[in-house]
Amino acid sequence: MAMDEYLWMVILGFIIAFILAFSVGANDVANSFGTAVGSGVVTLKQACILASIFETTGSVLLGAKVGETIRKGIIDVNLYNDTVEILMAGEVSAMVGRDDVTADS
C-alpha cells in the first residue's frame, strides 16, 4: 500500500475530526457555562478561557482512552490487516455521516 495514494483520506479525516471536535466541544461548553454566564458569575471572556483550558486538558488526558476503547472494545482492527484502506475509508465516511453533532443530550 502506497501511503501517498491514501494521504488525502488522512488529511480529510483530520479536517473532519477537527470540525466535529470543535462543534461537540462548543455544544458541551454552552451547556456547562450557559447558566454561569447568564447569571453573571463569569464573563463570556472568562468562560471562553476556562473552557479552552479544560476542554483541551480533558482531550489530551483522556482522548487516548477513547481511542483505546474503539480499537480494543468496539472494532476488531485485526480484521482489516490486509485492507487498511477500507478501514480508513470507513472511518472517514462514519465521521462525515454523523448528523447528531449539535443535538443536546
N, C-alpha and C positions, 0 to 999 in steps of 0.2 A: 504494500500500500504506500503510495507516494503521499507524503504529508502535504506537499504543495497543492495537490489535487483537492484536498478537503479543508484547506486552510480557511476558505470562505465560510464553511459551516462553523468553525471555531469562532471566527470574528463575529458572525451573525449571532451565534449563541451568547457571546459576551454582551453584545449590544442589547439583545432582548432581555437577558438576565438583569442587566443594569436597570433597564426601564421598569421591569417587573418589581425589582427590589425597591426602587425609588417610590413607585406607586403604592406598594403594600406598606412600606415604612411610613409614607405620608398619611395613609389611612389610619395606621395604628397610632401615630403621633396625634392626629386630630382627636381620636378617641381618648387618649391619655391626658392631653393638655388642654382640651377644649374648655372644660369647666374651670380650670385654674386660670386660664387667660380671661375667660368670660367674667369671672368674679373679681379679677384684678389682683390676684395673688402674685402672679408673674406677668411680665410684659410679653408681648409677642416676640420681641427680640430675645429675651431670656429663654423663652420656651424653645425657640429655634436652636439656640446654642446648646441648651441642655439635651434636646432631642438628638442633635447631631452627635454629641459626645456619647450618649448612652446607646443610641441605635448602632453606631459604629463599633463601640466596645462590645455590645452583645453579638453582633455578627462576626467579629473577629474571634471572640472567645468561644462561641457556641456554634458557629457556622460549620465547622468540621464535623461536629456530631450529627448535624442534619445530613451532610453528605455521606457519612458512615452508615446512617440508618438506611438511606436509599440504596447504597452499594451493598450492604450486607443483609438488610431486613426486608427490602421490597423487591429489588431487581437482582436476579442472579446474572451478574455480568459475565460469568464464565460461558454462558450460552452464546455470547457474541464474540468469542475469541477469534473466530475466522472471519467474521463480518463486522468489524468495528465501525465501518462507515454506516451500516444500517442502524446501529445503536446511536451514533451521533445524529443521524437524520431524525430518528425517532425522538430524541431528547429535544432537539431544536423545534420539531413540529409540536411537541407537547407544550413547550413554552409559548409558541405563537397561538395555539388554540385555547389558551387559558382566558376565560371570559368573566371570571368572578373576582377580579383583582380589586375592584372598588366596593365589593359587597361587604356591608358591615356584618360582623359576626359576634 
